[in-house]
Amino acid sequence: MAEGIHLTPIGDGNVLLEPGEGLDPSNADDLVAPVLEFLQNNQAQRLVYDLKTVRLIDEVYYTWLTKLSATCRIANVEMVTVNMQPAAAYALSLTLKDPTPFTCALDIHHLR
């Protein structure tokens, strides 16, 4: 698996992605393929991206999220972010010009 990414199947076609300290969002192209392979090998229907440790979502991090989301869509996997910190949400709101291409939920218990 790519450095800085921990993936765990959590049941019902869901896979949890927890980013770690080694995640380099500026290398989005190198990160997407291993995540996609894991999702396909686990027959995932949804990728749940846990943002609880992400303090800032700037343009670089947002580009990583949108590339991952686009790849998920191509593979027919829904991407949902959870546990976004208030400061990260505010920073993201300053970056956005359009709605996010992925769904956001308060936490894993609020997934639809």
C-alpha positions as semicolon CSV with decimal commas, in nm:
position;residue;x (nm);y (nm);z (nm)
1;M;0,000;0,000;0,000
2;A;0,105;0,358;-0,055
3;E;0,289;0,529;0,229
4;G;0,063;0,735;0,452
5;I;-0,258;0,553;0,366
6;H;-0,426;0,288;0,578
7;L;-0,721;0,105;0,420
8;T;-0,957;-0,122;0,615
9;P;-1,267;-0,307;0,492
10;I;-1,540;-0,226;0,747
11;G;-1,829;-0,429;0,608
12;D;-2,127;-0,380;0,380
13;G;-1,901;-0,289;0,087
14;N;-1,740;-0,002;0,280
15;V;-1,365;0,060;0,298
16;L;-1,223;0,307;0,550
17;L;-0,927;0,522;0,439
18;E;-0,728;0,680;0,720
19;P;-0,452;0,915;0,604
20;G;-0,131;0,907;0,803
21;E;0,158;1,142;0,853
22;G;0,344;1,000;0,552
23;L;0,069;1,096;0,307
24;D;0,198;1,337;0,044
25;P;-0,108;1,478;-0,136
26;S;0,115;1,644;-0,395
27;N;0,182;1,292;-0,531
28;A;-0,185;1,223;-0,601
29;D;-0,114;1,034;-0,923
30;D;0,111;0,786;-0,737
31;L;-0,146;0,732;-0,461
32;V;-0,461;0,671;-0,664
33;A;-0,362;0,341;-0,829
34;P;-0,289;0,146;-0,507
35;V;-0,611;0,273;-0,348
36;L;-0,812;0,172;-0,656
37;E;-0,651;-0,173;-0,657
38;F;-0,744;-0,222;-0,291
39;L;-1,102;-0,109;-0,354
40;Q;-1,140;-0,346;-0,649
41;N;-0,982;-0,640;-0,462
42;N;-1,228;-0,585;-0,177
43;Q;-1,530;-0,526;-0,404
44;A;-1,589;-0,191;-0,237
45;Q;-1,904;0,008;-0,301
46;R;-1,803;0,305;-0,085
47;L;-1,475;0,463;0,024
48;V;-1,509;0,637;0,360
49;Y;-1,225;0,890;0,389
50;D;-1,168;0,982;0,754
51;L;-1,041;1,340;0,779
52;K;-1,018;1,359;1,160
53;T;-0,638;1,402;1,153
54;V;-0,633;1,647;0,860
55;R;-0,603;1,999;0,999
56;L;-0,600;2,190;0,670
57;I;-0,751;2,123;0,330
58;D;-0,570;2,353;0,092
59;E;-0,565;2,343;-0,289
60;V;-0,306;2,061;-0,297
61;Y;-0,504;1,842;-0,058
62;Y;-0,830;1,925;-0,236
63;T;-0,673;1,824;-0,570
64;W;-0,581;1,489;-0,414
65;L;-0,936;1,442;-0,287
66;T;-1,091;1,529;-0,625
67;K;-0,855;1,295;-0,816
68;L;-0,936;1,014;-0,574
69;S;-1,308;1,091;-0,603
70;A;-1,293;1,086;-0,985
71;T;-1,114;0,753;-0,978
72;C;-1,374;0,614;-0,739
73;R;-1,656;0,729;-0,970
74;I;-1,493;0,554;-1,266
75;A;-1,480;0,235;-1,057
76;N;-1,843;0,282;-0,946
77;V;-1,738;0,343;-0,585
78;E;-1,895;0,627;-0,386
79;M;-1,653;0,844;-0,190
80;V;-1,764;1,002;0,136
81;T;-1,550;1,214;0,366
82;V;-1,620;1,202;0,740
83;N;-1,495;1,376;1,054
84;M;-1,380;1,695;0,882
85;Q;-1,234;1,937;1,137
86;P;-1,401;2,281;1,151
87;A;-1,078;2,462;1,054
88;A;-1,028;2,225;0,759
89;A;-1,389;2,278;0,650
90;Y;-1,344;2,654;0,665
91;A;-1,020;2,641;0,465
92;L;-1,189;2,416;0,210
93;S;-1,482;2,657;0,179
94;L;-1,238;2,933;0,083
95;T;-1,095;2,711;-0,193
96;L;-1,421;2,594;-0,346
97;K;-1,576;2,747;-0,654
98;D;-1,818;2,457;-0,714
99;P;-1,971;2,189;-0,491
100;T;-1,736;1,907;-0,395
101;P;-1,745;1,602;-0,624
102;F;-1,767;1,379;-0,316
103;T;-2,018;1,351;-0,036
104;C;-1,944;1,481;0,314
105;A;-2,091;1,332;0,631
106;L;-2,051;1,432;0,994
107;D;-1,910;1,093;1,095
108;I;-1,930;0,727;1,001
109;H;-2,259;0,689;1,190
110;H;-2,425;0,953;0,968
111;L;-2,364;0,774;0,637
112;R;-2,676;0,723;0,435
